[in-house]
Amino acid sequence: MHYIEVENLAFHYKEEPVLENISFVVGPKDFVMLTGENGAAKTTLLRNILGLLKPSKGRVQLSKKNQYGEKLVVGYVSQQIASFNAGFPSTVLELVQSGRYQRGKWFKRLDQADKEHVRRSLESVGMWDMRHKKIGELSGGQKQRISIARVFATDPDLFILDEPTTGMDVHSREEFYQLLRHNCLEHGKGILMVTHDHEEIRHYANKHIELVRKEGSPWRCFSMDSCKELSKLPS
């Protein structure tokens, strides 16, 4: 099955063509990196997939069910997700815990399994020791990390990530990629990730989609590995 199906997608801003002839799929255990130069409409493509924009032509299908026949849960990390101001009242722990309520737990106390999931989510981004800090006291990179931790806390079936490693150092990025690979291989998650770190991440991804264009034409899906499987994910 496929969590994302994009077929012959085209998108225009008013009369200006931006994307054209975009086709690919993302399923369980797919770790797909999406690359392209600055201005390559990568975020625009994600917004079409999420239903925030409507394609001018073609088809985008986001599955309603996961591989187990349950409602598909999507975890989306945008480029602007960490824009908390200094007066934001929540602590790091409270914010990440709120991610567990999306699984039908509103007005219910979190059980031990929920708390363990939150702990692992914060440890995965190196923020467990700062769990009692106010969010407004954190740096931009730290805010980005806890935003990612909150997405992990929701335990999504499909990750859609728009340059999530902004503000992370090399070591943190490597740990993050390893965590994504683990979720992909061991838990069957689907991952579509916009990144500039092409060389860093290619050892973890099994598909590569690159948006390129000829001068004066819309961005298209094309590269040596475009929409084709790379070598199998390392174990």
N, C-alpha and C positions, 0 to 999 in steps of 0.2 A: 504494500500500500504506500501511498504518498501523503505526506502532511501538507506539502506545497506543490501545486502544479501551475506552471506559467507557460502559456502557449501563444506564440506569435504576438506578444504584448507590444503595443505602441502607446506612447503617451505624449501629449502636446500641452504646452502652456499657451492657451489661446490658440494662435495659429502657428506657433513655433514648435517644430518637432524636437523632442528631447530624447526619447527612447524608441527603438524600432527593432522588430524581429528578435525579441527576447523570449527564449524558451528554455526551461530547465525544470527539474523536479528535485524535491528534498524529502526523504523518507526517514523512518527510524534507522538509527545507526549511520546516518549520513552526517559528515562534518564538512560543510561547504564553506570555503572562503570566497568572498566577493571583493574583487580589487578593481582599481581603475585610478586614473589621474585625478587630481583635484578638479572638481566641477564635472565629474563623470556621471552625475545623477544617480549615485549609489543609494543615497538616502531616499531619493524620489522613487526608486524601484522598491525599496522596503515599504514605503508608505502606500504604494499600489498594492503590495501583497497584503498589508494589514487592513486594507479597505479604507484608509484615510484619504486616498486619492482614487479616482476612477480612470481606468485605462481608456484611451481613445479608441483602441482596437485590440482584439485578442481576448484571451481568457485568463483569469487568475482564480484558482480554486484553493481555498484553505480548508482542510478537512475539518469536519465537525466532531469526528471521533478519533481517539488514539488507537494504538495497535491492539488494545485490550477491549475495544468497543465502548469505552467510557468517553465522556466529554473531553475533547482536546483542550489542554491548558497551554497557553502561549506565554512565554516570558520574554518581554521586550525591553531592551536597554537602548535608549536613545542617546544621542550625543549630548543633549541638554538635561539628562536625567538628574545630575548632581547639583542643580542650581538652587540649593537651600540657602536662605539668608541667615545672618548671624542671630536673629531672634527666633529661629525655629525651635520650638519648645521640647521636642522629643529627644530621648537619649538614643544612642546607637542601637542598644538592645531592643528598645521599644519599637523602633522603626522596623527592624528586621523581623521581630516577632509578628508584626502586623501582616507580614506576608503569609503567615500560616492561616489567617482568617479567611483567605480566599477559597479554601477547601471546605466551605460550609460550616465554619466554626465561629461565626459571629455570635457574640454574647455567651460563648462557652469558654471555660478555662482551658488553657493549653495543657495537654498531658505531657508525660515524660518523653514520649516519642517526638512530640512537637518541639520541646525544648532541646532535645538532642539534635534535631535537624537544624535548628537555629544556630546552635553552637558550632556544628560542622560548617555551616554556611559562612559564619564569621571567621572561623579558623582558616577556611579556604582562601580568604582574601587578606589574611594577616591582621584582622581587626578585633579578635576576641579580647585581647588585653585592654582595648579601649571601649569596651561595650557600655560602660557607665558614663562616658563622655557625652556632653550635649553636642548635637550635630552641628550647631552653629559655631562650635569651637574648632572644628576640623578644617584641614586644608582641602583644596579642591580635589587632589588625588585621593585623599582619604574618603571624601564624600562619594567619589566615584566608586570606590571599593565597597562601601556599605550599600550603595544602590544595587550593585551586582549581587551582594550577599542577600539582599531582600528578594531579588528575582530567584536566586537559588532556593530560598526558603519556601517559595511557592511550589517547588518541585514540578516545574513545567515539563510537558512532553516535547515541546518545541521551543528552542531558544532562537530569537531573532535579535542579533547584537550589532549595534552600529558603533564601531570603533570603541569597544568597551575598555581597552587597556590604556586609554589616554591618562597620562599622569603616573603610570606605573613604571618602576624600574625594570631592568632586564630580568632579574631574578623573580620578581613578582609576576611578570608576564609569562615566564616559563611555567611557573606553578599553576597559573590560571589556565594555560593551554593544556597542561597535563590533567587538570580537573575536568575540563570540557571533554577531553578524549576519554577519560574514565566514564563520565556520564553517557557518552556516546556508545562506547563498546559494552560496558557492563550493564547499563540500565536502558539501552535502546533509545536514547534521546536523539532528536533531530536538531541540527545546528546550522544556521545560516548566519555568517559573521562577516561584516564589512571590516576590512583591515588594511593598513598600509604596511604592516610587517610581513610582507609576502614571504621572505626567506625564512623568518623565524617560525612561521606557522605551517609552512608547507609539509613539515615532518609529522604534523598532527592531523592535517586535513586529508580527506580522501577524494574531494572534488574541488575544482577551481573554476570559478566563473570570473572572467575579466571583461570589463566594459571598455571598449576602444571605439574610435571612429576615424574616418577620413575627414579632412578639413571641410567644414561646411555641411557635414551630414550629421544625423542623430547618432547618439551612442548606441552601439550594438554589442551583443554578446559574442566575444571572439577572443581566443588565445590558443597557444599550443595545447593547453589542457582544458580549454573552455568547455564546460558542460559535459566533460568526460571524466571518468574516474582516474584518479592518480593511483599510485601503488597502494596496496592495502595498508590500512592503519597499523602501525606497529603495536605489538601487544604490551 
